[in-house]
Amino acid sequence: MAQHLQMLLTHDFDELDEGMQELIYNEYYDLSYGAIFYIVRDHAAAEDVIQEAFLKLIGKRPEFENESKFFAWLKVVTRNCAINDLRKNKRHRNHVEADSVLNHIEATQDKNSSPEKTVEVQMMEEAILRHLEGMKPEYRAIILYRWKYGMSYREIADALDTSEDIIRQRLFRARENMRKALRKEWEGSDERRKI
């Protein structure tokens, strides 16, 4: 799978010829682009993160006993760079559109539902999106993996290079944070109506 990247285990990147360096970078790019793009949701930002992560990978590479530990470290560095970029540029990112987070309204409701139900579902989606943007990137990513892409706990754990138990715990916390935020928003709007 990553035959050229393995060369980083035994060779100094700067000592490799230019063609091999390009092969290694392209292999890393292909391997990491999807995961990074999923986190940052922007092609240019994903490319910036790939370059930053790659420079970190070749700059301060610890010694590894085996290949699997190297690839685990590679995933962690890549994911952390993406999350750091997201935090750093949080205010400058475009808002995530509803259809990139949730299934389209028609998929979540009955075709014969009332206009009131349609409006209610749409308002709920908008509220969820607002609160999702304010969550920690780790929580947001887990909710998106589970909710939008229907990934299993195991698949999410593999994608984020962590255990299923940690994923379950973080997903529980993320859902609780979302529930509290929505409850606070809705109770506040009920109080305003009473006045």
Buried (B, 14 or more C-beta within 10 A) or exposed (E): EBEBBBBBBEEEBEEBEEEBBEBBBEBBBEBBBEBBBBBBBBEEBBBBBBEBBBEBBBEEBEEBEEEEEBBEBBBEBBBEBBBBBBEEEEEEBEEBEBEEBBEEBEEBBEEEBEEEEBEEBBEBBEBBBEBBEEBBBBBBBBBBBBBBEEBEBEBBBBBBBBEBEBBBEBBEBBBEBBEEBBEEEEEEEEEEEEE
